[in-house]
Amino acid sequence: MAKKLNYTEAVAELEKILTELENNDEVDMNVISAKVKRAAELIEICKKQLHEIDADLEKILSDLD
């Protein structure tokens, strides 16, 4: 079973993918496709975690009222 990435790990991997794509002179469409697919997965992980944090903060703030 794959380890669940936290937000910081997902962003770090996204930055690594971006750097690899920016610094790659050879265009291998299969490699690019795989990296873009992985980047999309990482973005979804980040979005989900941000939505969860937002919901938690909204609940905390509403409990204070």
Secondary structure, DSSP 8 states (H G I E B T S, - for coil): ------HHHHHHHHHHHHHHHHT--S--HHHHHHHHHHHHHHHHHHHHHHHHHHHHHHHHHHHH-
